[in-house]
Amino acid sequence: PAPKLGAAPKLGAAPNAAPPPNAAPPPKLGAAPKLGAAPNAALPPYPPNPAPAPRPAPNPAPVARPGAAPPPT
């Protein structure tokens, strides 16, 4: 009967093998974040900010200063 006790531990090893399968569900949580990444991708294209481009034009105006403009020309 003693040897039978040794076989019992083997049953305990089987349950341990069951936990690994449970690890599969967690990966699904990782897929959810991917959905969050899609919205982030929409944000960049959404704010074109074309207005900032015209700002560079005003810079040329300061160069028209009477003191600095004459020497370069």
VEXPAFI-191406 format. One line per 3 residues: number of its first residue (from 0); their letters; for each residue x, y, z of C-alpha. Coordinates in steps of 0.001 Angstrom, whole numbers. Example, Ala and Ser with C-alpha at 12.3 -4.5 7.8 and 13.67 -1.06 7.14 Angstrom:
residues 2
0> AS> 12300,-4500,7800  13670,-1060,7140
This chain:
residues 73
0> PAP> 0,0,0  2925,2333,660  3856,2484,-3094
3> KLG> 278,3629,-3791  1054,6744,-1753  3830,7477,-4242
6> AAP> 1267,7378,-7050  -865,9984,-5261  1798,12739,-5695
9> KLG> 1587,12141,-9455  -2066,13218,-9254  -826,16455,-7681
12> AAP> 1410,17035,-10694  -1582,16824,-13047  -3328,19831,-11380
15> NAA> -135,21843,-11826  -349,21158,-15560  -3853,22696,-15524
18> PPP> -2606,26169,-14406  -550,26604,-17625  -3788,26476,-19719
21> NAA> -5122,29243,-17465  -2131,31324,-18539  -3651,31464,-22045
24> PPP> -6490,33849,-20976  -4028,36558,-19759  -2672,36967,-23344
27> KLG> -6216,37970,-24322  -5824,40945,-21979  -2762,41910,-24015
30> AAP> -4927,42020,-27150  -7257,44548,-25502  -4429,47152,-25209
33> KLG> -3961,46809,-28963  -7457,48286,-29328  -6211,51236,-27280
36> AAP> -3249,51645,-29634  -5591,52087,-32612  -7204,55219,-31064
39> NAA> -3731,56625,-30415  -2919,56233,-34110  -6062,58244,-34925
42> LPP> -4888,61134,-32722  -1697,61954,-34736  -3547,62259,-38109
45> YPP> -6392,64121,-36374  -4279,67173,-35358  -2665,68380,-38617
48> NPA> -1779,71807,-37104  -1376,73462,-40575  -1619,76905,-38900
51> PAP> 1897,76711,-37311  3401,76647,-40826  2360,80278,-41612
54> RPA> 4167,81427,-38425  7607,81115,-40137  6514,83867,-42567
57> PNP> 6398,86578,-39821  10108,85938,-39115  11133,87607,-42436
60> APV> 9361,90790,-41256  11780,91376,-38304  14676,91097,-40787
63> ARP> 13251,94233,-42473  14622,96304,-39541  16114,99454,-41076
66> GAA> 19361,99061,-39095  20154,95462,-40074  18604,95308,-43569
69> PPP> 20808,97960,-45293  24222,96388,-44410  23447,92916,-45915
72> T> 22126,94521,-49117
